[in-house]
Amino acid sequence: MDHLVLSASVQLAIVFSGIYLWVGMLTGVWKYYQISRSTQARAHYYVDIAHRSSLLYAPATLILAVLAYFSVWSESLNYIFVSINLIFFSFSILSYILHGFLKDTTNQFKQPHQLGRFHLPKILMRLAMLLLVLAEVLGTGALLLGVILRFYA
């Protein structure tokens, strides 16, 4: 059998795609458990979001792997672009799981921002969202540009 050699950025994205799929399955079990015990046949809002987002981030991360594979950028840059996305994907999923576990809110953007019995400063949420948007959009955009340059330059 031939051995396929993949760069570290591609390998990392593939592994995290599997992790997100698995977390999606585990949160699906949690979601079903809550639905089965609820008089309204519903899981907590953030258990549902954790389940769905994990399942959506799994194929998105495979797309990042493909983009990194074909990108013209150096492996170091591709690794940074993939890692930035994975950090923020993971942070999002973990925050949804935490809100689902704590049952502290049905809208993390509702003020005051709840985290368990604590209130988070408004600026912290804005900064986190700004960083998330910039990191994911720019990181993915850079990978996409690397692919476009490979195919059309």
Order of alpha helices (4+ residues) and beta strands (2+ residues): alpha-alpha-alpha-beta-beta-alpha
